[in-house]
Amino acid sequence: MNMRTLIFGCAIFLAAPLFARDKRDVIIMKNGDRITCEIKGLDADTLYISVDYILSTSSVDWSKVDHVESKQLFIVKTQDGLVYSGMLSTPETAGGRPIKIQILEPSNTKVELDKTRIIKMDETSTRFLQRFNGQVGMGIIYSKGNQSTQYNLTSELNYPRERWAVGSTFDSTLSSSTGTSPSTRNEINVTAQRLLRWNNWYYAGVADFLQSSEQGIQLQTGLGGGIGRFLENNNHARISVVGGFAWQRINYQENIIPAATQNVASGLISGQARLFYFNKTNLTINVSLLPAISEPGRVHFNLGTAYYVKLWSNLTWNISLYGNWDNRPPPGFSGSDYGTSSGVSWTFGNH
């Protein structure tokens, strides 16, 4: 519990308001409305802005924006995987022609892009803390009948840069009821990506740490890496796959039967799909298949899905499904651990 409390406290600290930028950016809508604000980012066809006289972050339909001006620095990503960094402006274009977004890079190079090609923008800064995005969430279920309690805690933290990004997630569940031993599952996942010079291709690295009382796993450490590619990368869907190799070290609990620590070398095939509609809902699916090389015939499979619905401002409701499967666990140990959870979460950073 001390470790979970510490991580939760860190998540709360990071969720606190970070150093704010000046709200001197300008957006002009296609209907002529002019808004002076802080442009915080673009994701899922939604432009996020902060206005002095509005208490929370506001969401704007990117397709209805006609003009943007900002002297702040942004990381801008396109459908074909290209990445730029610089200040934003909108040059004049002839009527009926696609709207252009001009990016003034630190080297004073100007790049013009069709607005429809831009799928993601993130604020960047010389200040370290201003570069983070993430969320923290929690859910609790209690039943008086058998004194049953279930809670789940989730947190996510992302650090995007021009050609690389690092992200981490923490998921914890606890279930207890009268007459039974508590069941716990805790997982920390860290991922890193580095874009290659070929469009939509990237290096990928992953580290995973899992504890599961259901499977008798005291600590499962996984390290892996490979090469990935975005199969779909637009304002409505992002789908990617990774192929490579991984190594797992599994320490089993000895209160069932004595079990030696296992070291397993595996192949790695993973995929991620994120589908979204404006900023109202989004569905995220993560799967990974690890066929063992050192133990032919043994396969680990991991699944994580989450569906989010926006409630108000930065507050969302979510329902998620998690699962881990091992077709050849040691004798006396369970080969699977899966379940569902739901709760509310709060996003922070540029969204």
Helices and strands as residue ranges (DSSP letters): H 2-15, E 25-29, E 34-43, E 46-50, E 58-61, G 62-64, E 65-78, E 83-89, E 100-104, E 110-114, G 115-117, E 118-123, G 128-131, E 133-143, E 148-160, E 164-176, E 183-195, E 201-212, E 217-233, E 237-252, E 262-277, E 281-291, E 299-312, E 315-326, E 336-348
